Amino acid sequence: MTIRKWLQWVSAGCALLGTATLARADLLTDIKPRIFAPGVISGPAHDSAPAFTPDGKTVVFGRSSAAAAFLLISHKTNRGWSEPQIAPFSGQWLDMEPAMSPDGTYLIFASNRPAVPGARPVDGEMNGKSQPGEGSNLWRVDRTPAGWGVPARLPDTINASGSTYSPSIAGDGTLYFMRPNPATHKFQLFEADQKYSEVRELSFSDGSETDVDPAVARDRSFMVFGSGRHAKKDIDLFITYRIRQGWGEPIYLGDSINSAQSDAEPRLSPDNQTLYFSSDRVVPVPKPIPAGKGMEVLREMSSWNNGQYNIWIVDLAKVIAKTKPPDGT
């Protein structure tokens, strides 16, 4: 979402976690995030939500500020990631939060573009406050060998709210997303069947706490998401595993992966072995700055290390090995 909306929803209330989820978080202290493509994909603006093609060689992601929000495309080359370009279906409206289907044939993204041509941009609400023209519906655009198609709005069963965000697509086509609870106005998480005909709230997300940005595994065995349910911070990252009765208790991903700032917009690599997420953390700079290092610090500050959302990487396989509960519990 745009940086303006991000600043609004990170202020939502938080609640204490159970001791069991915090105990598992203590196992993650040796897992350290690292910055993703600094100065190229993690740039000077608000960068988030990388969506990769199945081969991992193309990424679509969001770049925004208080002024605009675009979807950008970059390709992996022998020299690293290419200079991002605005996607051919983006560039006019507030477009954000892309999610690639696991087979790479289509992309779902959030946008304030009008539901029908010639209409006004979608109105939304954030924390119960009206957002004229700055709402969001989910849209689908097909990806073919000939290129990108024309975006089509998902049906009203999905877009029942003008604040529908953060799609994630499982291998069987099940769609996960977030929209506000009509009573509490806090974001909660939902799933919809492959035909988008039936929408269900997730068992751990009933609207009593702020839950955002689902990132579901291809086989739906686990999900990483952001939440305000940790009392110490704003939005932090959690993981939950599928159990017989639905989803297990969310597990806090610890103070090594999470930071003192906001950590959200999780996304998974095509093989589900790497976690990408966005954070407004800043890499500390020595004080005083060592002699001769000032220009290096300035270059990093100008290109990415400036307190805006950047994209970070975590070894998800290690996280799962240390947090996954016994089967079926």
Summary of the structure (lengths in Angstrom):
residues: 329
radius of gyration: 18.9
end to end distance: 34.3
largest distance: 62.6
contacts: 1072
relative contact order: 0.17
helix: 12%
strand: 38%
